[in-house]
């Protein structure tokens, strides 16, 4: 079994496969820990997918969400007590999960950039850094910029990207994070999108994203307004352009012969609120379960059961994540075209902030609110 990419999705898959007794090779192009542009927010409910404690890599526990329009007109939502929102630094989380995978029996090879994946008889051949690795199955987890998923027929043929810029801000010694248990979402400063500010140990993870159309936001101009509201210099932060490969329809996440895509390579990022960590971890877990069944079926020479196991992964992710994202995309298409109206009749409705908080915490999906929200937005536009 070969897993390409030791990010959250790939390392999660490698851990769960190794824990089931499979020989796992985890290939990572960089050396861990390595920086990763990511807000780092995820529902605490992801803990249920792991039999070890994730708390060592949790920087901050978020208790409330603050929404604003042009930094004013705030709306506050308290997160459900049973499922708070966690902030992590991806460099620490990914390395931690990879370490757990190794402890479970996986082999980690770093500095191994994968060049190609192709069939070689009844096995997959993965070529990386001058070496060839053969395995019965392969997990593609090479992120938003995946070059490997498409040629294997995994995910959308033409992925849709949201333009995004990530800014990591480190505070000076002695400086304090403003409202450390509050995550901020600002909807008025970005045309066709929003910006977010997540507090973490020693600083903030901040992002600017555009979710409708191809026009990218002027991130520097947006940050010049947002950062002072946090008591920070207008030019603070190390800034990285990091396109988000967002969910854009139901597509197969498996290919014949035992190949699956997970995480950003599978285009699982939330098209409305840009959540990517929860689906990455979920897909890693579900892929491991499916490939375990697939490999057992192959060992028993049961081709029908092997194919059913792979199809079950795509179907399971559609049910657990894709159906909610289909509604999330519809909300985004309407909301971000008329964001001021959306903020007034969506975010500012008495029940809306709590519903969004429940979506972020994993307690609710977009399908639970979508039809009412879309009808209100379309009626208001008319």
N, C-alpha and C positions, 0 to 999 in steps of 0.2 A: 504494500500500500504506500503510495507517494502522495504527500500533501505539498502543494506548491504555494508557499506564502505563510509566514508565521505571524500574521496579524491576528486580531481577535477571532475571526471566523476560522482561519486555518489552524491556529493553535488549539482552539476549542475542539475542532474535529479530530485533530491528532490525539488529544488527550483521551477523548471518549473512545476512539478506536483502539488505542494502546491499552486502555483499561479493560477492554473486552478481549484482550489477549492477542491482538493482531500485531504483526511486525509493521512498524510505521516509520517511514523516512520523511522528515519535515525539512523542506528546503526553503531557505530564506536568503534573498539577494543581498541584504545588508547584515550588519552585525548588531545584535541586541545588547542592550536597549538602544533603540534608534528613535529620533524624533518622528512624530506623525501628526500632520495637521488634522485636528479633530476637536470638536467642542468637548468631548469626553463625558457627555451626559447619558445616563442609562437608568432605567427603572431598577430599583432594588429587588424587584421580583425575579430578576435573572438568577439570583442566588439559588433558586430551586433546581436549576439545571446542573448544579455542580455539587459534589460531595466533599468539597473543601471550602474553607472560608475565603470569600473575596475581600473582606474588610481590610486586609493589609495594604491593598492598593486603592482604597477609597480615600480621596483627598477631602471631600466635603459631602455632607448629607444636606440635601436641599429640602426645606420645609414649606416653602411658598414660592409662587411664581408671580412676577410683577410685569404686567403688560402696559405699554404706553403708546401714545400716538404723538410723534414729534417730541418725544421726551416729556409730554404732559398728558393730562387726562388719564391718570393711572387707574388700573384695575388690579386688585390683589386677589389671588386664589391660594387657599391653603391646600397643600397636598394631603391625600388620604394618609392617615397615620400608619396603616398597615403596609403601605407600599410607597415609601418616599423615593426621591430621585437622587441618584448618586452622581458625583463628579469624579472622574478619574483622569489621570494623565496616560495617554495611550502608550508612551514609551515604557511606563511601569507595568501597565496592564498586560500588554502583549508579551513582554519579557516574563512576567509572572506566569501567564498561561503556558508559555513555551517551556518554562522550567518544570511545571507540573506535568506536561506531556512527557518530558524526558524522564522524570521520576517514575512515570507510569510505564516506561519502557520504550518510548519513541527515541529515534536517533535524530538529532538536530544537526544539519549542515548549514553553516552560515557563509555568507559571501558566495552563494550559489545562485546566480541569476539564470533563470530558466529561459532557454532560447526557443525550443520547440517541444511539442508533445504529439506523438503519433503512434499508430498501431504498429506493432512488430509481431506478427503472428497472433497468438492469443493473449499477448500482453501489451501493456503500454510502455513506450520508450520515452523517457524524459531526458532531454539533453540540457545540461547545465554546467557552465564553467569547464568545458572540455571533458566532462564525464557523461556517461550514459547510465541511467538507472531504469530498471525494468520492474514492473509490478502488475498485479492483476486488476488494480483499480487506481484511480487518481482523483484527487480533490483539487479543483482550481480555485485558489484563494489569493489571486494576485492583485486585488484591489480595484479602485475606480478606473485606473488606467489599463485594465486588463487587455493584454494582447492575445491571450490564450483561450478565453471563453468562446469568443465568436467563431473562430475556425473549427471548434469542436461542436458547434451548434447548440451551445449552452446560453440561455438567456436571449434577450432581444438581438436581432440581427443588426439593428442600428440603435444603440443605446441613446437615451436622452440624458443630457447633462444640465444641471443647474449651475450657473456661474457662482462661485463662492471664493471669498478671501478669508483666511484665518489669521488672527493676530494673537500671539502669545505675549502677555504682558507680565513682566517680573517686577515686583515692588522693591523699592529700596529697603535696606535693613531698618527695621523699626516701624515701617509703614504698615497700616492695617487695611484689610479688605473691607470695603463698604458693604454692610449687610451680608455677612458671609453665608447665611443660610437661604438667600434669595436668588433665584435665577431670573434674569431679565430678558424679555422679548419686546423689541421695539419695531412697530409696524409702519410708522409714518415717514421715516428718513430714507427708505429704500423703495424705489419704484418697482413694482411687480415682485416685491420680496420683503424681507425683514432682516433684522440683525439680532444677535443674541449675545449675552454676556454671562458667563458662568464663573462664579468664584471658585478658586481652588487654593491649595496651600501656596502662599507666597505670591499670589497674583490672580490673573484672570485668563480664561480662554474665551476669545471673542470671535464672532464670525459675522460676515455680511453675505447674504445670499439672494440671488434673483431667480425666481421659480417659474416665470411665464415669459415666453419670447426668448430671443437670443441676445438682447441688449444687456451687457453686464453693467452692474452698478458702479458708480465712481466710489470705490471703497474708501479711498483716502479721504474724500470729502465727507463721507458718512462717518468715518471714525473720528474725524476732526470735530464733529458735533457730539458724538456719543461719549468719547473718552473723558472730556471735561466733566460730564455729568457723574462720572465715577471718581472724580477728584484726580484724574490722570492727565498728563500732558497730551495735547492733541496729536502729537507725532509718536506716541509711545507704542512699543510693541514690535516684535519681529513678525513681518507679514509674508504670507505665502499664499499664492493662488492655488486653490485646491478644488477643482470641479467635482461636483457631487453626481454620481451616477444613480439617478433616481428611478424609482419604480415606474414603469410605463407600459403596463399590460401583462397579461398572463402568458408566460413563455416556458417551454421545457427547461428545467434546470438539470436534466440528466441526458446522457447520450449512451447509446448501445455500447456494451463492453465494459461498463463500470466507471464512467466519468461523470462527475457532478460539479456544479459551481456553487460557491457559498459566498456570503457577505456582499461586499461592494461589487465583486466580479459578477455576481448574479443579479445586479441592479435591484437591490432591495431597499435602498434608502427612501425614507418617507418623503413623498413629493410635496407635503404641506408644511411640516415642521422640521424636516431634515434629520429626523432621528435615524441613525445608522447602526449604533452599537447593539441594541437589542435584537434586531433581525440578524445581525452578523453572528451573534452568539447562538441564537435560535437555530439558524441554518447549519452551523457547525455541529450542534447536537443532533439535529434531525438527519443530517447527511451521514453521521457516524452510525446512527441506528439503522438507516437504510442500507449502508454498505456492509454492515455486519450481517444483515439478512442476505444480502447479495452474495457475499463471499461464502457463507454457509451453503447457500443454494448451489453455487458453482462447485463447491467441494462434493456435493451430492449429485452433481451432473443433472440438476433440475433447471433447465433453461427457462421454463415458464415462471418458476418461482423467482429466479434471478431477475428477469425482466420486470416482474410485478414489484419487486423490492425497489428497483430504480424508479419506476413510475410512481410508486408510493411516496417517494421523496418529493417529487414535483407536486403531486396532488396534496400532500400534507402541508407544504409551504404555501400553496395557494389558499388552502383553508385557514391555516393559522395566521397568515400575514397578508397574502395577496388580495383577498376579498376585502379586507379593511382598507388596503391601499388604493383599491379601485375607487372607493368612495372618497378617500383622501385626495386623490388626483382631481376628481370632479369638484370637490370643495375648492381646491387650490386654483383651478382654472377660472372659477367665478370670483373667488375672494381677491386674488392678486390683480385682477383686471379692474376691480373697483374697491381698492383696499380701504378707503375712508368709509365707504358705505359698509363694508364688511366689518370694520372695527366698531362702528356705531350700532349695527343691528346684530352683530355676531358676538364679538368680544364683550361688549358692554351689556348684553342681556344678562339678567340676574343669574341664570343657571349656566351660562356659557363658560366663564372662566373655570368653574369647577369641573365641567365636562372635559375641557382641554387638559386640566391637571390629571384627570382620571385616565385620559388617553396616554399622557406622558408616563404615568405610573404603571401602565399596562393593565389597568382594571376595566378599560372600555375600548372599543374599536370605533373607527369612523362611521361604520355602518349603523351604529346606534343613534347617531345624531344627523347623519348626512342629509336625508331627504328633507327634514325640516329646515336645516340651514340653507340648502340650495334653493328651496322654494322661497324663503324669505329674501335671499339675495337677488334672485331673479325678479321677484315681485317689486322689490325696491328699485331695481334698475329700470323696470318698465314704467 
